[in-house]
Each structure stands twice: as C-alpha cells, then as structure tokens.
C-alpha cells in the first residue's frame, strides 16, 4: 500500500529484519557460505588465485538479486 504525500509516493510497509522474512533468510543462506569460502581461499589459497574470493562473492550476490527479482515479481501478482 502506497501513501502519496505532496505528490511523492511512500511505501507504508516496513522492512522486517528477522528470520521470518524470506529475503533475509535467503541472504544469510548465500552470504555466510560465500564469506566462509572466500576466507578459506584468502588464507589457504595461493597468491595467484586471489581473484577467487571476489568472484565467489559476486556470484552469490548475483544469485541473490536474481532470486529477489523473481520473488518480488511473484509477490506482486
């Protein structure tokens, strides 16, 4: 539900930052393992493979935002 105040639309729903929120759960399911895998590569990997932790994080964020796009699109219908 949107409120219109002085010609500006505001969302009346608040974002719930708890594990009841499916988006927060999915972010933790992807971010925590990506962080752990990235740390393992940083501390135990060779110097020439230091791009791997960044690529793991980018892949995790990309998967999350693609999932979020389709999840929110499904919620609107």
C-alpha positions as a Python dict, from the first residue, in 0.01 Angstrom:
ca = {
    (1, 'X'): (0, 0, 0),
    (2, 'X'): (142, 336, -101),
    (3, 'X'): (83, 674, 58),
    (4, 'X'): (101, 989, -151),
    (5, 'X'): (220, 1297, 39),
    (6, 'X'): (282, 1618, -155),
    (7, 'X'): (299, 1424, -481),
    (8, 'X'): (562, 1179, -351),
    (9, 'X'): (477, 810, -308),
    (10, 'X'): (590, 640, 13),
    (11, 'X'): (572, 271, 97),
    (12, 'X'): (368, 213, 409),
    (13, 'X'): (509, -136, 463),
    (14, 'X'): (824, -161, 673),
    (15, 'X'): (1111, -397, 606),
    (16, 'X'): (1132, -665, 875),
    (17, 'X'): (1492, -758, 955),
    (18, 'X'): (1435, -1102, 1109),
    (19, 'X'): (1449, -1463, 1002),
    (20, 'X'): (1073, -1457, 950),
    (21, 'X'): (1146, -1253, 637),
    (22, 'X'): (1228, -1488, 347),
    (23, 'X'): (1460, -1236, 181),
    (24, 'X'): (1674, -1208, 496),
    (25, 'X'): (1695, -1588, 524),
    (26, 'X'): (1800, -1627, 162),
    (27, 'X'): (2063, -1355, 201),
    (28, 'X'): (2212, -1540, 501),
    (29, 'X'): (2194, -1875, 319),
    (30, 'X'): (2403, -1729, 36),
    (31, 'X'): (2622, -1470, 212),
    (32, 'X'): (2754, -1678, 503),
    (33, 'X'): (2878, -1973, 292),
    (34, 'X'): (3023, -1732, 33),
    (35, 'X'): (3207, -1545, 310),
    (36, 'X'): (3345, -1870, 457),
    (37, 'X'): (3455, -1999, 116),
    (38, 'X'): (3614, -1662, 38),
    (39, 'X'): (3804, -1662, 369),
    (40, 'X'): (3932, -2014, 306),
    (41, 'X'): (4062, -1911, -37),
    (42, 'X'): (4224, -1596, 106),
    (43, 'X'): (4404, -1774, 391),
    (44, 'X'): (4489, -2107, 227),
    (45, 'X'): (4498, -2023, -143),
    (46, 'X'): (4797, -1928, -347),
    (47, 'X'): (4871, -1563, -427),
    (48, 'X'): (4792, -1604, -797),
    (49, 'X'): (4435, -1718, -718),
    (50, 'X'): (4331, -1417, -508),
    (51, 'X'): (4055, -1325, -756),
    (52, 'X'): (3852, -1632, -650),
    (53, 'X'): (3710, -1485, -322),
    (54, 'X'): (3583, -1179, -505),
    (55, 'X'): (3427, -1389, -779),
    (56, 'X'): (3257, -1612, -516),
    (57, 'X'): (3101, -1305, -354),
    (58, 'X'): (2992, -1158, -688),
    (59, 'X'): (2830, -1487, -788),
    (60, 'X'): (2648, -1513, -452),
    (61, 'X'): (2519, -1155, -476),
    (62, 'X'): (2410, -1208, -836),
    (63, 'X'): (2219, -1524, -746),
    (64, 'X'): (2053, -1346, -452),
    (65, 'X'): (1940, -1044, -654),
    (66, 'X'): (1811, -1258, -941),
    (67, 'X'): (1616, -1467, -690),
    (68, 'X'): (1490, -1148, -519),
    (69, 'X'): (1373, -1002, -850),
    (70, 'X'): (1162, -1310, -930),
    (71, 'X'): (1041, -1342, -569),
    (72, 'X'): (916, -983, -556),
    (73, 'X'): (761, -1015, -901),
    (74, 'X'): (573, -1323, -780),
    (75, 'X'): (461, -1136, -464),
    (76, 'X'): (307, -855, -671),
    (77, 'X'): (86, -1099, -863),
}
